[in-house]
Amino acid sequence: MKPAQHYLARQPITDDRQQLVGYELLFRNSQDSLHNALGGTLEADTALLTNLLGSVQQTSGLLEDKLVYLNIGEAMLMSEMVELLPANRVRLELSARLAPTRELLGRMHALRQLGYTFSLDHFELSPAIEPFLDQVSAVKLDVQRLAPATLSAAADKLRHYPLLRIAERVEAPSQHRLCLELGLEAFQGYHFARPETLAGQSLPPGLINILRLLSLVRADAPLDDIETVLKTDLPLAVKLLRFVNSAAAGQPVRIQSFSHAVTVLGYRRLYRWLTLLLITSETAARPHSVLLRTATVRARTLENLAHRLGLAQEQRDILFICGLFSLLDTILDVPMQTILQQVALPFEVVATLERRAGRATDLLALVCSLEYADGASATAHLAQLQGLDAQAVNDCQCEAIGWVETLGL
């Protein structure tokens, strides 16, 4: 089995305040939109695990900082290969469909002595799996598969064990509310990326000047016009000066005015900085920190894919902006159309955010399919593009994840 036949996905796990507490790493083959590719034969799991370890060597960001949940099969669990994974950064996830044999429970106990922890997936109320509950640190409840009454009974049963109860495949705000009412402590899914309604909302006042500057820079406006906006927003001007001083470190440049700062930075780099400032603005409420990471990973992954395709720098910048803006409506609780009316964006960006046909739209759809761990969809989108394969896509995404971790979002 070749690693290039599989896609890597990293799905966030959040707490009840939508703050990031961990990730699950998923592998999907080219035909798979539902099941984890790990958990099969030892040979298959070994190939994928080797690919994972290779990605970790390329970028520590893949397992950076937060606990990573990794699904493994019984064959991998019983082998010595699993001990190559860092115990302090990986939680081993087993299916509750496995039989809790004496050998399996003994191996779990031995690995716990080495510092490994476990989570249990596919949980259902059954006396047969109770021996697992004394060995695991977390249990996942599938809200798409379990009826509300069954979900409630399972949540109540697990309350009596010292473990983390995670609701997985939470895809709608209504499901998130139900799980909160049941007292579940953590959530996996993209409910936070799907607002229920944005009608009638307007842009926060603190973002107006950033958007105004983006419009001016995009229109190649005179320096005087840009300086006028900066003079009316002291906090924004101070941030710009700090950034320019950092960017010009080591150069004998003494900034004499706002227009001088813009000249030193250049319009292209100023535009990139403003878009990052927009997406990470304090006005974009902190409960959306997971979305900030997701949007920025999208942007960097798209930029990396454009580089792999040999596209010009201007096209790379356009794709970066596409990714960064693609979740801005959800982050700001403002309709995308309102945002597009407030800032003069390149035609390609507008077309992509409106999901019109084109290469940029195909690339964005490809990246989104990775987030949703939909291997079949990723393959379909990849077929529309030339010059990329699954391994290249994984490499681009891994580099993006590591780069975003360095930003401290």
Helices and strands as residue ranges (DSSP letters): G 3-5, E 6-15, E 20-29, H 42-58, G 60-63, E 67-71, H 74-78, G 80-84, E 90-95, H 102-113, E 117-121, G 127-129, H 130-133, E 138-142, H 148-158, E 164-168, H 173-181, E 186-188, G 191-193, G 205-207, H 208-218, H 223-231, H 234-247, H 258-265, H 267-279, G 286-288, H 289-308, H 313-325, H 328-332, H 336-342, H 347-353, H 359-371, H 375-382, H 390-405
